Amino acid sequence: MLKALPKNIDPALLVGYDTSDDACVYRLREGLALIQTLDFFPPIVDDPFAYGQIAAANALSDIYAMGAAPAVALNIFCVPACLTPAEVAAILAGGADKVREAGAIIAGGHSVEDAEPKYGLCVSAFADPDKLWTNAGAKPGDVLILTKPLGNGILATAAKQDKITSSQFETAVSAMATLNKYARDAAARFTVHACTDITGFGFLGHACEMAEASGVTLAISHAAVPLFDLTFNLAVKGVVPGGAKRNAEYLNEKVTFAHNVPEPVRSILHDPQTSGGLLFSVPREVKNPLLAALKESGAEGWVVGEVIGSGAYAIQVT
């Protein structure tokens, strides 16, 4: 098992393992840093082109969560013999489509044979380190804004079990393929104290990382959190991926729920997301201008809570 790098292993390493941030940041020279991340996973949808789009959008998201813009990407691809050449080409084309939309380039990559397809990207960006966001700057009094609904893990599970139709899954598929570029571009015009993207650890897992890195408690209003259609009803029926249960077990001593928070909602808040939205912690006076800018950019935004002083739990859900 990998151990976290000790702090100050290299003074040029500005962001590493210690705060569970979305990407590493390495200072190249004064005023310029390399931001780098890597992500890949098995198919979450049947369509190979859409799979490539979603996997690429998910990997690119870590760069946007740091407030940067992707520059160069490398493909990472595990290819089983059961995939046809046309399917392989479609996956790569889907990834290339999103990298192109991001304004970056694919400069190569690497593939290996494996029993199950897995695709993603290693992504690099370059920026002034003083202008980057991390998950460690949330301040008491900040407002928390989320940019995509929750529940795509539950919907993907339901789709695999034929409990929803492809058309009922389509809204979530479209959201997963949507770049966080537009939310990042809108927020870059304002003061952002902290940011993270919502992926495999679920909403509460990534929010908890922000809270712990910042030394604060996040107060979340469950009724304010946006959900994809059908998600709540599916959770009521127990259609919840195993990852949500593992996330809940891990966070058991870090999150407290008010008695009025329904069990299905708790499962959704733990639901592992693929290519989820960004979670911003911003000064209260930024709230309305940022929400307007998100709407203008074609993204969305919901106020889901606030930052309070450090308490016994990293997250309080009411």
C-alpha positions as CSV (number, residue, x, y, z in Angstrom):
1,M,0.0,0.0,0.0
2,L,1.3,3.4,-0.9
3,K,2.3,5.7,2.0
4,A,1.7,9.4,1.9
5,L,4.8,11.4,0.9
6,P,6.2,13.2,3.9
7,K,5.7,17.0,3.8
8,N,8.6,19.0,2.3
9,I,10.0,15.9,0.6
10,D,10.9,18.5,-2.1
11,P,10.2,22.2,-1.5
12,A,9.1,22.5,-5.1
13,L,6.2,20.0,-4.4
14,L,3.5,22.5,-3.4
15,V,0.6,20.1,-3.2
16,G,1.0,16.4,-2.7
17,Y,-0.7,13.6,-0.8
18,D,-1.1,15.2,2.6
19,T,-4.4,17.1,2.0
20,S,-6.0,14.5,-0.4
21,D,-6.2,17.2,-3.0
22,D,-7.4,16.6,-6.6
23,A,-4.0,17.0,-8.3
24,C,-0.4,17.5,-7.4
25,V,1.3,20.9,-8.0
26,Y,5.0,21.1,-8.6
27,R,6.8,24.5,-8.9
28,L,8.8,24.7,-12.1
29,R,10.0,28.3,-11.5
30,E,8.8,31.5,-10.0
31,G,5.2,32.1,-11.2
32,L,4.9,28.8,-13.0
33,A,3.8,25.3,-11.7
34,L,2.9,22.0,-13.2
35,I,-0.5,20.6,-12.2
36,Q,-0.8,16.9,-12.9
37,T,-3.4,14.1,-12.3
38,L,-4.4,10.7,-13.5
39,D,-7.7,8.8,-13.6
40,F,-9.1,5.8,-15.4
41,F,-11.9,3.2,-14.8
42,P,-14.1,0.5,-16.4
43,P,-17.1,1.4,-18.5
44,I,-20.1,3.0,-16.7
45,V,-22.2,3.1,-19.9
46,D,-22.6,0.7,-22.8
47,D,-21.9,3.1,-25.7
48,P,-18.1,3.2,-26.3
49,F,-18.0,6.8,-27.5
50,A,-19.9,8.0,-24.5
51,Y,-17.7,5.9,-22.2
52,G,-14.6,7.6,-23.7
53,Q,-16.2,11.1,-23.2
54,I,-17.1,10.4,-19.6
55,A,-13.8,8.9,-18.7
56,A,-12.0,11.9,-20.2
57,A,-14.3,14.4,-18.6
58,N,-13.7,12.7,-15.2
59,A,-9.9,12.9,-15.6
60,L,-9.9,16.5,-16.8
61,S,-12.1,17.5,-13.8
62,D,-9.3,17.2,-11.4
63,I,-7.4,20.0,-13.2
64,Y,-10.5,22.2,-13.2
65,A,-10.9,21.6,-9.5
66,M,-7.5,23.2,-9.0
67,G,-8.6,26.2,-10.9
68,A,-6.4,25.4,-13.9
69,A,-6.9,24.7,-17.6
70,P,-5.7,21.4,-19.1
71,A,-2.9,21.6,-21.6
72,V,-1.6,18.1,-22.4
73,A,-3.2,14.6,-21.9
74,L,-2.0,11.0,-22.4
75,N,-4.3,8.1,-22.9
76,I,-4.3,5.2,-20.5
77,F,-6.1,2.1,-21.9
78,C,-6.6,-1.5,-20.8
79,V,-7.9,-3.3,-23.9
80,P,-9.5,-6.8,-23.7
81,A,-9.6,-9.1,-26.7
82,C,-13.4,-9.0,-26.7
83,L,-13.4,-5.3,-27.9
84,T,-13.6,-4.9,-31.6
85,P,-11.3,-2.4,-33.4
86,A,-14.4,-0.2,-34.0
87,E,-15.2,-0.1,-30.3
88,V,-11.6,0.7,-29.4
89,A,-11.6,3.5,-31.9
90,A,-14.9,4.8,-30.5
91,I,-13.6,5.0,-26.9
92,L,-10.5,6.8,-28.0
93,A,-12.6,9.2,-30.2
94,G,-14.8,10.0,-27.3
95,G,-11.8,10.8,-25.1
96,A,-10.3,12.9,-27.9
97,D,-13.6,14.8,-28.3
98,K,-13.6,16.0,-24.7
99,V,-9.9,16.8,-24.7
100,R,-10.4,18.9,-27.8
101,E,-13.4,20.7,-26.1
102,A,-11.1,21.4,-23.1
103,G,-8.6,23.2,-25.4
104,A,-5.9,20.6,-24.7
105,I,-4.1,18.1,-26.9
106,I,-3.6,14.3,-26.6
107,A,0.2,13.7,-27.1
108,G,0.2,9.9,-26.9
109,G,-0.4,7.3,-24.3
110,H,0.0,3.6,-23.4
111,S,-2.2,0.5,-23.6
112,V,-2.0,-3.0,-22.2
113,E,-4.1,-6.1,-22.7
114,D,-6.5,-6.8,-19.8
115,A,-9.6,-8.8,-19.0
116,E,-11.8,-5.7,-18.6
117,P,-11.7,-2.4,-20.5
118,K,-10.4,0.5,-18.5
119,Y,-9.8,4.0,-20.0
120,G,-8.7,7.4,-18.8
121,L,-6.1,10.1,-19.0
122,C,-3.0,11.5,-17.4
123,V,-3.5,15.3,-17.6
124,S,-1.1,18.1,-17.2
125,A,-1.7,21.9,-16.8
126,F,0.6,24.9,-16.2
127,A,-0.4,27.9,-14.1
128,D,0.8,30.4,-11.6
129,P,0.7,28.5,-8.3
130,D,-0.5,31.6,-6.5
131,K,-3.7,31.6,-8.6
132,L,-4.6,27.9,-8.0
133,W,-7.4,26.6,-5.8
134,T,-7.0,23.7,-3.4
135,N,-9.4,21.9,-1.0
136,A,-7.6,23.4,2.0
137,G,-8.8,27.0,2.1
138,A,-12.5,26.9,3.2
139,K,-13.2,29.6,5.8
140,P,-16.0,29.9,8.5
141,G,-18.8,32.0,7.0
142,D,-18.2,30.7,3.4
143,V,-21.1,29.4,1.3
144,L,-20.9,26.0,-0.4
145,I,-22.0,25.8,-4.0
146,L,-22.4,22.5,-6.0
147,T,-22.5,22.4,-9.8
148,K,-24.0,19.0,-10.7
149,P,-26.8,16.9,-9.2
150,L,-26.0,13.7,-7.2
151,G,-27.0,10.1,-7.9
152,N,-25.3,9.0,-11.1
153,G,-23.8,6.0,-9.3
154,I,-27.3,4.8,-8.3
155,L,-28.6,5.5,-11.8
156,A,-25.7,3.5,-13.4
157,T,-26.4,0.6,-11.0
158,A,-30.1,0.7,-11.9
159,A,-29.3,0.8,-15.6
160,K,-27.0,-2.3,-15.3
161,Q,-29.9,-4.1,-13.5
162,D,-32.4,-3.0,-16.2
163,K,-34.4,-1.1,-13.6
164,I,-34.4,2.1,-15.7
165,T,-34.5,2.7,-19.4
166,S,-31.6,4.2,-21.4
167,S,-33.7,7.3,-21.9
168,Q,-34.2,7.6,-18.1
169,F,-30.4,7.4,-17.7
170,E,-29.7,9.9,-20.4
171,T,-29.8,13.0,-18.3
172,A,-27.1,11.6,-16.0
173,V,-25.0,10.4,-18.9
174,S,-25.1,13.9,-20.4
175,A,-24.1,15.4,-17.1
176,M,-21.2,13.0,-16.7
177,A,-19.9,13.9,-20.2
178,T,-20.2,17.6,-19.4
179,L,-16.8,19.3,-18.7
180,N,-16.4,21.2,-15.5
181,K,-14.6,23.7,-17.7
182,Y,-17.6,26.0,-17.8
183,A,-18.1,26.0,-14.0
184,R,-14.4,26.6,-13.5
185,D,-14.3,29.5,-16.1
186,A,-17.3,31.2,-14.3
187,A,-15.8,30.8,-10.9
188,A,-12.3,32.0,-11.9
189,R,-13.8,35.5,-12.0
190,F,-14.4,35.5,-8.3
191,T,-12.7,34.7,-5.0
192,V,-12.7,31.0,-4.4
193,H,-11.4,29.9,-1.0
194,A,-11.5,26.1,-1.7
195,C,-12.7,23.7,-4.4
196,T,-12.9,20.0,-5.0
197,D,-14.7,17.8,-7.5
198,I,-17.2,15.1,-6.5
199,T,-16.2,11.6,-7.7
200,G,-15.7,8.2,-6.3
201,F,-15.7,9.0,-2.6
202,G,-19.1,10.6,-3.0
203,F,-20.3,14.0,-2.0
204,L,-19.7,13.6,1.7
205,G,-16.3,11.9,1.1
206,H,-14.9,14.8,-0.9
207,A,-16.6,17.4,1.3
208,C,-15.0,15.7,4.3
209,E,-11.6,16.0,2.6
210,M,-12.2,19.7,2.2
211,A,-13.3,20.1,5.8
212,E,-10.3,18.3,7.2
213,A,-7.8,20.0,5.0
214,S,-9.2,23.3,5.9
215,G,-9.6,22.6,9.6
216,V,-13.4,23.5,9.6
217,T,-16.8,21.8,9.7
218,L,-19.1,21.9,6.7
219,A,-22.9,22.2,7.5
220,I,-24.9,20.6,4.7
221,S,-28.7,21.1,4.2
222,H,-29.9,17.8,2.7
223,A,-33.0,19.4,1.3
224,A,-30.9,21.8,-0.8
225,V,-28.7,19.2,-2.4
226,P,-29.8,18.6,-6.1
227,L,-30.6,15.0,-7.1
228,F,-31.1,13.4,-10.5
229,D,-34.6,12.3,-11.3
230,L,-35.5,8.8,-10.0
231,T,-32.5,8.7,-7.7
232,F,-34.5,9.0,-4.5
233,N,-37.0,6.4,-5.4
234,L,-34.3,4.0,-6.5
235,A,-32.5,4.5,-3.2
236,V,-35.7,3.8,-1.3
237,K,-35.9,0.5,-3.1
238,G,-32.3,-0.3,-2.1
239,V,-30.7,0.2,-5.6
240,V,-27.5,1.5,-4.2
241,P,-23.9,0.6,-5.4
242,G,-21.6,-1.2,-3.0
243,G,-19.3,1.8,-3.1
244,A,-21.8,4.0,-1.3
245,K,-21.9,1.6,1.6
246,R,-18.1,1.5,1.8
247,N,-18.0,5.3,1.7
248,A,-20.5,5.4,4.6
249,E,-18.5,3.0,6.7
250,Y,-15.3,5.0,6.2
251,L,-17.0,8.3,7.1
252,N,-19.0,6.9,10.0
253,E,-17.1,8.8,12.7
254,K,-16.6,12.0,10.6
255,V,-20.2,12.7,9.6
256,T,-23.3,13.3,11.8
257,F,-26.8,13.3,10.5
258,A,-29.8,15.0,12.0
259,H,-32.7,12.7,12.7
260,N,-34.8,14.2,9.9
261,V,-32.4,13.1,7.2
262,P,-34.0,10.1,5.4
263,E,-31.9,7.0,5.0
264,P,-32.2,7.1,1.2
265,V,-30.8,10.6,1.2
266,R,-27.9,9.5,3.3
267,S,-27.2,6.8,0.7
268,I,-27.3,9.3,-2.1
269,L,-24.9,11.6,-0.3
270,H,-22.5,8.7,-0.1
271,D,-23.1,7.6,-3.7
272,P,-19.8,7.3,-5.6
273,Q,-20.0,9.8,-8.5
274,T,-18.4,9.6,-11.9
275,S,-17.5,13.0,-13.4
276,G,-19.5,14.8,-10.8
277,G,-19.6,18.5,-10.3
278,L,-17.4,21.0,-8.5
279,L,-17.9,22.0,-4.9
280,F,-16.9,25.6,-4.2
281,S,-16.4,27.3,-0.9
282,V,-16.7,31.0,-1.5
283,P,-17.3,34.2,0.6
284,R,-20.9,34.9,1.2
285,E,-20.9,38.1,-0.9
286,V,-19.7,36.0,-3.9
287,K,-22.8,33.7,-3.8
288,N,-25.2,35.6,-6.0
289,P,-22.7,36.8,-8.6
290,L,-21.3,33.3,-8.9
291,L,-24.6,31.7,-9.3
292,A,-25.5,34.2,-12.0
293,A,-22.1,33.6,-13.8
294,L,-22.6,29.8,-13.6
295,K,-26.0,30.1,-15.3
296,E,-24.6,32.5,-17.9
297,S,-21.8,30.0,-18.7
298,G,-24.2,27.1,-19.3
299,A,-23.4,25.5,-16.0
300,E,-25.6,25.2,-12.9
301,G,-25.2,25.9,-9.2
302,W,-26.9,25.2,-6.0
303,V,-26.2,26.5,-2.5
304,V,-26.0,23.3,-0.4
305,G,-24.6,24.6,2.9
306,E,-22.0,26.7,4.7
307,V,-18.7,26.5,6.5
308,I,-18.7,26.8,10.3
309,G,-16.0,26.7,12.9
310,S,-14.3,23.4,13.6
311,G,-16.5,21.0,15.6
312,A,-16.6,17.4,16.7
313,Y,-17.4,16.2,13.1
314,A,-16.1,17.2,9.8
315,I,-19.6,17.3,8.3
316,Q,-23.0,18.1,9.8
317,V,-26.0,17.1,7.7
318,T,-29.3,18.6,8.7
